[in-house]
């Protein structure tokens, strides 16, 4: 199909999936349980961190995380004592275990107490047309306190050729201005034009079938190409097409 036909097709699919019904079966429902900016940020970040595998399992375990944090993630992160962390040790989601969870809480406390919060870290290091250098710097800051080396694998690094799918998804949630009420748009220091599509098996396969992507691997190089293709369709809000690519892959087996 022509570029105009492709754009029209994807716009139709965005409209189909970018609505509140999408929330019912998606991990984004977890941060939608909260109203306070910092609660949304922390619950969204933790949910995105474990967002691989079966979506029902992701949602179940993300809800479990919030229960461990007493349904007040920001207060827990900021004010927990060491003894409060002990009960987090029993948490597990695939290869993300209780010790990883504990480290993430400690690192989040470091981010909020010493770096003015998640938004400030990402905004400080963002580039005009890409958040990928910012993700790299976030990982560096997140792990600048003592930690187990194994925990680093749970934060992608674009400069090591990771597509950083989960962090790009989280950034879509927080930055994108969404009149449909799915994405939050609570980070005003960043622009939707800077975002990258969360590239995974589903979105990657659909993108290849539509000619938006040719590279076989779902890595940082592929993401850069997909960014370019989606920006040609809409430079101001390229990641809205994530709804189309994901919906076509997951719900329509395109």
Secondary structure, 3 states (H helix, E strand, C coil): CCHHHHHHHHHHHHHHHCCHHHHHHCHHHCHHHCCCHHHHHHHHHHHHHCCCCCHHHHHHHHHHHHHHCCCCHHHHHHHCCHHHHHHHHHCEECCEEHHHHHHHHHHHHHHHHHCCCHHHHHHHCCECCECHHHHHHHHHHHCCCCCCHHHHHHCCCHHHCCCCHHHHHHHHHHHCCCCCCCCCCCCCCCCHHHCCCCCCHHHHHHHHHCCCCCCCCCCHHHHHHHHHHHHHHCCCCHHHHHHHHHHHHHCCCC
